[in-house]
């Protein structure tokens, strides 16, 4: 900057001149212990003096350390007004410079801008008159000299800009908006990720984004502490309400922001596999209509079955791929769904959908399926049943009377669907085994759900479609037993009549199934209706009359219209309105209750007049909240 200022005034830069600082009167000179004010000449523009005042030796340039501090003692010089006297020393920080680059000129305290230019001009005139000295003479003369650098080695270095706050650690300049977005990224979602956000932070660091600060790391630690361990089943019941445990209680708070839309994978629930159940069951229905005797007068070809089966396979692959991505990137969210007392039942849905696809495979695709496919599909079902049924029987917070919900029918229907597929493949013992397990647990579940304990909450209108799951198990059970025994005998008819009665008891209650908002729960209508229609066609083959034919046709039309309407509505909500997948509240609860502690803190910050009187109440409230959290 000195060079630029000198160039603007049309003078030779001082760094290119050789000047003796000691030739300037009063510059960098320690005055005598008792200076007299009358001896000071108040000339605004001092003239060079031929006499050099004696002063302590100044170290040579090569001995001055870089970025050192030169402390100037109080000065009384001609450049100060009369009577002015410094009361404390001035500390000036000198920037680093190479050995062959001159030390910048130190401005004199109290000098104006015009005096500084006059000093530089006077210094250049003195430098022109003085002869070139050797380094040895510089040491003897005790003066600081500016060595003239070589023109070939001349280089200018940017000096640090004083003032302002230092940048945060890890920040980079010139990165554009990417760095700002990385710093402002909401890290509350990291605790639900597979690697708790560590892998993403490493990739961000390699990409050149800021690493973050200790404060952000502290926030991550607090958030990770709140979601590090899995909430127990009693915590789900304490923090959530509703029959599906998907609504947050008013006194609770979420780990994730409730006023923002969460990432899509976090909002994609496992209950989306219910769509696959409805569409794949339609492939079975149209295959049965095309190949059964009671419906031959409809002249339905197997091409409809082929199209629906292909659509079902594509839909199954798409939903499975999306949920697999959620499993990879947000494993914590999947784990919370698995430990959710109601949501765990939907983990049977993908395997039941695969069983439907195997049963409804078109004849043009395959006629005989390998038996290993049945074992591969029923193994996950058996593992899930060992876990779920064992918890129902062993008691605790996951006992059946505590977690009973119409969604529990999904954990039972898989036994009858597996028995139906196994019997159609020619298997004997395996289908009977799963059929027996399904009958035992469906009986207990049916009684528990039918009487519903007084402590159980009544289902709201939004979940009324799940009542149709009562129809699914007996409908499929009747066909499975008919396939096992080879005839639609009395056992199959008992199960079929139970399904038809439950279907009729729900169908007559029209007001019970209208007046509520669309959601994925509506897909609970589909495969129970479709199962009842298929069972009616199977029954009509044994009892062939006009009534049974009309019944199977009517139920088939209702099932087709229902699936078509739901599929169209789902597409509209998913791609047009984009509200099919709201924030999944049930997975974002804290490990323990947080808000009562905050309320106590706010109560303790009240008026000072009542602080002493309420201290005992605050302690009692804290103890109560701690006991409630541990309960």
Secondary structure, 3 states (H helix, E strand, C coil): CHHHHHHHCCCCCHHHCCCEHHHCCCCCCCCCCCCCHHHCCCCCCCCCCCCCCCCCCCCCHHHCCCCCEEEECCCCCCCCCCCCCCCCCEEEECCCCCCCCCCCCCCCCCCCHHHHHHHHHHHHHHHHHCCCCCHHHHHHHCCCECCCCCCCCCCCCCCCCCCCCCCCCCCCCCCCHHHHHHHCCCHHHHHHCCCCCHHHHHHHHHCCCCCCCHHHHHHHHHHHHHHCCCCCHHHHHHHEECCCCCEECCCCCECCCCCCCCCHHHHCCHHHHHHHHHHHHHHHHHHHHHHCCCCHHHCCCHHHHHHHHHHHHHHHHHHHHHHHHHHHHCHHHHHHHHHCCCHHHHHHHHHHHHHHHHHCCCCCCCCCCCHHHHHHHHHHHHHHHHHHHHHHHHCHHHCHHHHCCHHHHHHHHHHHHHHHHHHHCCCCHHHHHHHHHHHHHHHHHHHHHHHCCCCCCCCCHHHHHHHHHHHHHHHHHHHHHHHHHCCCCHHHHHHHHHHHHHHHHHHCCHHHHCCCCCCHHHHHHHHHHHHHHHHHHHHHHHCCCHHHHHHHHHHHHHHHHHHHHHHHHHHHHHHHCCCCCCCCHHHCECCCCCHHHHHHHHHHCCCHHHCCCCHHHHHHHHHHHHHHHHC
